[in-house]
Amino acid sequence: MEYLTFGKYTWYVWSSAALTFVVLGANIFLARRRLQLHIEKARRRLATEEV
């Protein structure tokens, strides 16, 4: 477990790492949702144009 500690900076390193992962995860999640909404909107528009 010695390599998991960075002395007095341990809490700072781990909190910043956790924050980075949370932000990245949220961005990916939101981007995927936005993309899905965009695709569904485009599909609906295509469907209405075809009829």
Residue, then its C-alpha position, 0 to 999 in steps of 0.5 A: m500500500e506504500y505506493l498509494t500514498f503521496g505523503k501529505y499530498t495523498w488526499y489532494v492527489w486522490s480527490s483530484a483523481a476522483l473529481t477527474f473521473v467523475v467529470l469525465g464520466a459525466n461528460i461521456f454520459l451527457a454526450r452519449r445522451r445528446l447524440q442519441l436524442h439527436i439521432e432520434k430527432a433526425r430519424r423522426r424528421l426523415a420518417t416524416e419527410e418520406v411519408 
